[in-house]
Amino acid sequence: MEFLQPSSLAEALELKAEHPSAVPIAGGTDVMVEINFDARRPDAMLDLTRVAELTAWAPDSADHNGADHGGGQLRVGSGVTYVRLIGELGTVLPGLAMAARTVGSPQIRNRGTIGGNLGAASPAGDCHPVLLATAAIIEATSVRGTRQIPAAEYYLGPKRSALSPDELITAVLIPRAPGPQQFAKIGTRNAMVIAVCAFALELRPGKPAGSVGTGIGSAGPTPLRAAGAEEFLAGELAGRWGSADPLPEELTREFGALVAAAARPIDDVRGTAAYRKHALSVLARRTLTWAWTAYGEDLCA
């Protein structure tokens, strides 16, 4: 196995062009598990830990493909670790920070990166539902140039993404939270667990009507949006943004049912399809209640 160690992004892109089958490694929390269990044996590995350009984040106010909901973008380098997402971006990207807190152990959160989560493209990846809910954009770069892939178009199948063989994930473009965000997942225990299912929600108060974003994890061949649930909830909230009144129970239940209907789960060792659908309906109701409560508190502050 050849081990490639670029010291700059330009060098990394050149090496990726020369060795398109080379597997990028940053934290290694997914890749090394596969290698240690002999589930993967690449010809070459591309070590990105010395590429400083991938570890930075900064404001990016440009509107990329309409994803900016009015608060400006953040450009988060693919080498930013989970612990930095929590500590440095928790106030402006709260949903992503919530998801990062559920990843693995402190050791994994210190090593693992948002780019690694995207590169693995697992349906159970914790960051994916939030990226869908927030209409994030994945920045993919090669020696041919840079392109932006909406999160909704990035996931093609189990552990398959829209990346070309010569591309590296260089950053994620994420709108600052325009309103309350929530993330919740269910697992067989409270830590060090792959999600049985997960759900992310973003409320976007605004004029004239506002909108809603959702993301479903570990309940389909890819992470999924619940488009019907988004449309229903946006319509129901259209006349409520000026009020701090609690949402009717029938509204939250219908939202939960629509989220569950959008899932495409299977039976596996972590849970049955029926359980996943039921759990998603509960998560959707709970996260909506939490988000709307937070919105009402901000409205009354």
URFEN-V632593 format. One record per residue. N is the residue number from 1. RES is the residue in one small letter. PSI is psi in radians with two decimals (none if undefined). Layout:
N:RES:PSI  N:RES:PSI
This chain:
1:m:2.25  2:e:2.42  3:f:1.99  4:l:2.32  5:q:1.43  6:p:2.69  7:s:0.00  8:s:2.85  9:l:-0.73  10:a:-0.75  11:e:-0.68  12:a:-0.73  13:l:-0.67  14:e:-0.73  15:l:-0.64  16:k:-0.62  17:a:-0.67  18:e:-0.52  19:h:1.25  20:p:-0.39  21:s:-0.07  22:a:2.36  23:v:2.10  24:p:2.52  25:i:2.29  26:a:-1.46  27:g:-0.59  28:g:0.15  29:t:-0.36  30:d:-0.84  31:v:-0.79  32:m:-0.52  33:v:-0.80  34:e:-0.72  35:i:-0.75  36:n:-0.55  37:f:0.16  38:d:0.50  39:a:-0.20  40:r:2.40  41:r:1.37  42:p:2.72  43:d:-0.54  44:a:2.67  45:m:2.46  46:l:1.78  47:d:2.05  48:l:0.13  49:t:-0.33  50:r:0.02  51:v:1.66  52:a:-0.51  53:e:-0.41  54:l:-0.15  55:t:0.12  56:a:2.70  57:w:2.66  58:a:2.79  59:p:2.53  60:d:1.64  61:s:-0.12  62:a:2.56  63:d:1.85  64:h:1.93  65:n:0.53  66:g:0.21  67:a:-0.30  68:d:2.15  69:h:0.29  70:g:-0.24  71:g:0.13  72:g:2.77  73:q:2.75  74:l:2.37  75:r:1.91  76:v:2.03  77:g:2.56  78:s:-0.33  79:g:0.11  80:v:2.24  81:t:2.88  82:y:-0.72  83:v:-0.54  84:r:-0.61  85:l:-0.71  86:i:-0.89  87:g:-0.57  88:e:-0.40  89:l:0.16  90:g:-0.50  91:t:-0.46  92:v:-0.39  93:l:1.12  94:p:-0.62  95:g:-0.75  96:l:-0.66  97:a:-0.68  98:m:-0.79  99:a:-0.72  100:a:-0.60  101:r:-0.40  102:t:-0.06  103:v:2.12  104:g:-2.35  105:s:3.01  106:p:-0.64  107:q:-0.75  108:i:-0.70  109:r:-0.49  110:n:-0.46  111:r:-0.73  112:g:2.64  113:t:2.79  114:i:-0.60  115:g:-0.64  116:g:-0.71  117:n:-0.75  118:l:-0.70  119:g:-0.66  120:a:-0.58  121:a:0.59  122:s:2.44  123:p:-0.37  124:a:0.08  125:g:2.31  126:d:-0.53  127:c:-0.42  128:h:-0.79  129:p:-0.65  130:v:-0.71  131:l:-0.63  132:l:-0.81  133:a:-0.55  134:t:0.10  135:a:0.78  136:a:2.85  137:i:2.32  138:i:2.19  139:e:2.03  140:a:2.29  141:t:2.47  142:s:-3.13  143:v:-0.28  144:r:-0.26  145:g:-2.98  146:t:2.41  147:r:2.75  148:q:2.20  149:i:2.00  150:p:2.48  151:a:-0.62  152:a:-0.31  153:e:-0.01  154:y:-0.68  155:y:2.08  156:l:-0.42  157:g:3.14  158:p:2.00  159:k:0.48  160:r:2.36  161:s:3.06  162:a:0.09  163:l:2.46  164:s:2.74  165:p:-0.49  166:d:0.13  167:e:2.62  168:l:2.54  169:i:2.05  170:t:-0.48  171:a:2.92  172:v:2.28  173:l:2.05  174:i:2.23  175:p:2.45  176:r:2.55  177:a:2.08  178:p:-0.14  179:g:-2.89  180:p:2.48  181:q:2.60  182:q:2.65  183:f:2.38  184:a:2.56  185:k:2.76  186:i:2.32  187:g:3.08  188:t:-0.18  189:r:-3.11  190:n:-0.14  191:a:2.80  192:m:0.89  193:v:2.51  194:i:2.40  195:a:2.38  196:v:-0.71  197:c:2.80  198:a:2.74  199:f:2.42  200:a:2.55  201:l:2.40  202:e:2.23  203:l:2.33  204:r:1.44  205:p:2.48  206:g:3.05  207:k:2.44  208:p:-0.39  209:a:-0.38  210:g:3.03  211:s:-3.13  212:v:2.54  213:g:2.52  214:t:2.79  215:g:2.33  216:i:2.34  217:g:2.63  218:s:0.58  219:a:0.67  220:g:3.02  221:p:-0.36  222:t:2.90  223:p:2.55  224:l:2.65  225:r:2.70  226:a:1.37  227:a:-0.71  228:g:-0.66  229:a:-0.67  230:e:-0.82  231:e:-0.77  232:f:-0.87  233:l:-0.69  234:a:-0.70  235:g:-0.71  236:e:-0.55  237:l:-0.18  238:a:-0.66  239:g:0.19  240:r:-0.11  241:w:-0.41  242:g:0.08  243:s:2.59  244:a:0.20  245:d:2.51  246:p:2.66  247:l:2.51  248:p:2.55  249:e:-0.63  250:e:-0.52  251:l:-0.85  252:t:-0.60  253:r:-0.72  254:e:-0.69  255:f:-0.80  256:g:-0.71  257:a:-0.68  258:l:-0.62  259:v:-0.83  260:a:-0.67  261:a:-0.44  262:a:-0.28  263:a:2.71  264:r:1.09  265:p:2.95  266:i:2.90  267:d:2.29  268:d:-2.97  269:v:-0.35  270:r:-0.37  271:g:2.87  272:t:2.83  273:a:-0.73  274:a:-0.74  275:y:-0.71  276:r:-0.76  277:k:-0.78  278:h:-0.80  279:a:-0.68  280:l:-0.67  281:s:-0.64  282:v:-0.81  283:l:-0.71  284:a:-0.77  285:r:-0.77  286:r:-0.84  287:t:-0.63  288:l:-0.76  289:t:-0.77  290:w:-0.79  291:a:-0.75  292:w:-0.62  293:t:-0.77  294:a:-0.70  295:y:-0.79  296:g:-0.66  297:e:-0.71  298:d:-0.65  299:l:-0.62  300:c:-0.19  301:a:none
